[in-house]
Amino acid sequence: MKNKPQTLVILSPGFPANEADTSCMPPQQLFVKALKEICPGLNVIVLAFQYPFTAGEYLWHGAKVIAIGGKSKSRLKRIKTWLKAWTILKKLNKEHQLIGLLSFWMGECALVGNYFAKRHKLNHYSWVLGQDARRGNKYFKWIKPKSDTLIALSDFIAKEIKKNHGVIPLQVISVGIDPLLFPEIGPKRDIDILGAGSLIPLKQYSVFVEVVSALKEFYPNIKAVLCGKGPEMDSLMAMCEAMDLKNNVSFAGELPHQNVLALMQRSKVFLHPSSYEGFGAVLSEALYAGAHVVSFCKPMNKNYRHHYVVNNKEEMSTEVLSILKNTRRDHDRVLVCPIQQIAKNMISLFVV
């Protein structure tokens, strides 16, 4: 046992296919890199269930990634993926001294991780990261997690879990940012409003377009940029066409993570109209990039400087207008939490 390496196994639906794949799960990428940074002697193995789509093993910034290549949502193939994951975990448990398992999201990874940990008397935590806290998540019924096995991404998510599933997570560990990814001196703030995220109905980027349209009355040359891809792209572009915003709203598509951070440092306001948000990493990133953030969601009970929480589209337009009109506003960096501290908080649960 003494000769076996101490190892933390992370179970995730997906993980970057290589080190250049920066747009895949940026918050989770930063977290794994920070784990390796603060615990260089600890083996970190990521077991990726569905993505990358090709099965294989590779090193990613010092962490070993084992890709099962599940690739499918059909029930039969998902069960086969779970069985493969179980077999891999059995092998890892024989070859390593596992300090525990950490599952991203309360989903299939948590299901396999929970039962494997119980069978082999290992520590297992499920990190509830967003929509998995909502009512109707069948995995809560299947797993019946106890409070001390749940980690909520935010105070908001902790409340959602209690409301929807009747259990209170013992831990709240949020996302973090890596200050080293941000240049010391930012460029000119030549973007009035920036948005970034998946272009899906939940994110409500139609509100983003409507806010820009309302503000065009005061700033005819207002410049807005929307980053991301998704099924709403065509309808959003059609909205801009109908509202005569072709010269005001630019669609940047999906960009590498570093490019999104660079746009944040050029922006006066980061607008996040999502109707539901656990703790979007983009909020912390935009605040550290010096942008003023306006959103419907308040992830933590505490307030952060330069973050404005509103209740509806009209309040959102009014708040953004007030920010843009304020010629004395500053763009100081607001650090919510460095990723290194998040990694320390997490690893402390496994190492006594």
N, C-alpha and C positions, 0 to 999 in steps of 0.2 A: 504493500500500500504506500509506503514512504517513497518508493521510486516512481510512482505514478504522478504525472503532472496534474496540478490543480487546474480545473477547467470549469468555466461557466458556459453553458449552452444556451443560446438564444434561438427561440423558435419564431419564425416570421413567415407570413404569406409570401413575401418576396424580399429580394435584396439586390443591390446593384450587380450587374453582370461583370463589371470590371471597374477599375479605379477612375475611368473616364466617364462613367455613367452617373453624373452628378445630379441629374434630374429625378432619379428614382429614390423616393423616400429620404429627402435631405435631412430631416430631423433625426431619423434613425441612423443615418450614416454618421452624422456628427457624434451621436451618442456612442456608437461602437468605437469610433476613432478615439474619443475621449477616454473610454474604458482602457484601451491599450496604452494610452499615454500615462494615466495615473496608476495603472497596475501592469507595468511592463513584464513582470514575471508570471502573470496570469494568462493561461491559454483561453482565448475566446473563440468559440466555434459557433457559427451561425448556420442553422438548419433552415433552408429556404424551401417552402412547400411547393409554391406554384411558379414563381419567377425567380431566376431565369428559366425559360421554357425548355432548355436543354440540360439534362442531368450531367453532373460533373463536380469536381472539387477544384478549388483554386484559393490563392491567398489574396486578401484584400486589406491593404494597409496593416499587415501583420496578423490579421484575423483569418482563420480558416473558414471558408464557406463551403458547405455541402449543399448543392442544389439537387433537389429531387426531380424537378422538371414536371410537376403535376399538370400544369397547362390547361386543365379542363375543369369545368364546373359540373359535369355530370356526376350523379350520386355514386355510381359504381367506381368510376375512376378516382373520385375523391377518397373513397374508402381504401382503394389500393394505395393511394398516396399516404394515407394515415398509417397503413400497415408497413410501408417502406420506412416511414419516419420512426416507427416503433422499433423496427429491426436495427436501424442506424443508432438509435439511442441505446439499445442493448449493447451494441458493440462499443460505443463510446464509454458506457458505464463500466465495461470490463477493462478498457485500456487506460482510462483516466480516473482521477479522483475528482468526481463531480461535486462542486460546491453548491450546485443547484441549477434550476432551469428558469428562464425568464421568457414568457410568451408576450409577443406584441399583439395587442387586440384580444378581446374576449370572443374568440372564434375557434376555428379548427385547430389552430396551434395550441390554444389554451386547453382544448379538450384532450388532445394527445398528451400534452405536458402534464396536465393534472393527474390523469390516470397512471402515467408512467411513474411520476414522482411518488404517488401513493404506494404503488407496487414495490418500489425500490427504496422507500423511506428517504426521499430527497426533498429539499426545499424547492418549492415552485411558486412563482408569482405571476399573475396576469396583469399586464399593464393596459388598462382600459383607456383608449386613445381618442375616442370621439363618438361616432355614431353607434358604436357597439354598446354604448350605455343606454340606448333608447329602448323603449318598450317593444316587445316582440322579438328580441334577440333570444332565440331558442337555446343558445349555448349556456345561458344562465340557468335555465331549467335542467339541462343535461348535467352540468357540472355541480350546481348548487355550491358555489364558492363561499368560503368563510371570509369574514372581514379581514383577517390577518394574511390572506393570500391575494388580496386585491390592492392594486395601486391605481389611483385615479390620476389622470393627466392634469386636472385642475379642480378647484373648489366647485365649479359648475358641474363638472362630470361626476364628482362625488355626490352632489345633490341629486343628479339624474339617476344614478345607480340606486340611491336610497328610495327615491320616488317610484322608480319603475320596477325595481327588483327586491326591495325590502332589506337590503344589506348595506352597511356603511363601510367603505374602504378604510382600512387602518392607516394607509399611507397616501399622501398626495405628492407626486413628483412630476413637475412640469417639464416643458421643453426648455432647451437652453440654446445660446448662440455662441459662436466662436469669434471673439473680438478680432482675432488675427486675420480673419477673412475680409475685414473692412480696412481700406487704406486710411492712413492718418489724415490726409487732407482730401476732402471730398470735392467734386467738381461743382460747377454752377448749377443752381436749382432751376433748371429750364423746363421741368415737367410740373404742371400744376397738380394733376391728379394721377395716381398710379393704382392699378389693381393687379392682383396676381393670384391665380388659383385655377382649379379645374372649372371649365365652363359647363357646369351642370345646373339643373334647376335649384338645388339646395343653396348654391352660392349666390343666387339672385343677382347676376350681373346685369339683368335688365334694369334694376334699380340704379346701378352704376351709370348706365347710359342715360337714364332719366334725370339723374342728378346733374350730369354734364350738360344736358339740354337746358335744364332750369338755370344753370349758372352762366350759360352762353349769353343770356340776356344782359348780364352785368359785364362779362368778359367775352366779347365776340371772338377773340382769338385764343380762347382757352385751349390748353393742350393737355390731352389725357392719353394714357397708354394702358392697354390691358394685355397682360401676359397670361398665357395658358392655352390649353386646347380642350376640346370636348364637344359633345353633341349640340350645345347651344350656340356654337360659333356662327353658323349661317343665319340664325334668327337674330342674333345680336348685330351682325353686320347689316342685316336688312333694316333693323331699327335705326341704326345710324344713317342709313340711306334715306329713310322716310323722314327723319328728324333733321336732315341737312347737317349732319355732323361728320361728314366724310373728311373734312379738313381739321377736325377737332379731336377725333378718336382714332388712335392707331392700334392695330392688332399685331402684337409682337409674336404670337404663337408660343410654343413651349421652348424655353431657353435653358441653357446650362445654369446651375444654381448661382455661380459667380456673376453671371450677366444680370440676373434678377437683382442681386445685391447692389450691383453698380447702378441700376436704374433707380433703386430706392434712394441712393445717395444723391440722385439728381432731382428727386421729387419733393414738392412742398407738402403734399397731403397723400397719405396712403388710405384708400377707401376700401373697406371690407364689408360688403352688404350681406354676407352669409346669414341665413336664418338660424343656423345651428353651428356652433363651433366649440370644440373641446378646449383647445388652446392652440390656435393656428401659429405655427412657428413664424409665419410671415409677420405677425403682429410684433413679436419681439425683435425680429430682424429690422423691420421698418423703423421701430423706435430707436434702435441703436444706430441706424443709418441717418438719424436726425429728422426723419419725416414726422409730421403730425398724423396720428392715426384716428380715424373715425369709423366706428363699427356699431352694429346692433348688439353684439355679444360681449359680455364681461366675464372673462374666464376665471379670474380670482376675486376674492372678497375685497382685496386691497385696491387702491387706486394708483395709477401710474401717470407720471407727468407726460403731457403730450398725447394722452389717450382719452378720447371723448366717446362716451357711450350714449347713443340716441335710441329713440323708440320707434321712429317711423321715417319714411322717405322725406317728408317735409322738414323734420328736425335735422336729418342728415344734410340736406341742401343748405339749411340755415347755418349749421355748424361749419361746413366747409367754406361757405361764403365768408363767415366771420374770420376764419383762419387766413384766407387769401387776402382779405382786406387789411389785416393787421400788419402794417409795415414794420412794426417793432418786434414781430415774433422772432424767436431764436430757433435754431436747428441744432441745439445741443444734443449729444448722444444720451439716450436713456437706457441703461443696462438693467434688464429685468433679472436675468440670471445667466452666468457663464456656464457653458456645457460641462466644463470640468467639475463644477460643483454638483451638477445633476448626476454625473457619473459617480461621484463620491457618495452622494445620498443613496444611490441605487446599490452600489457594491457593499455598503455598510449593512444592508439587509441580509447579505449572504455570508459576510465575514464577521464573526463575533470576536 
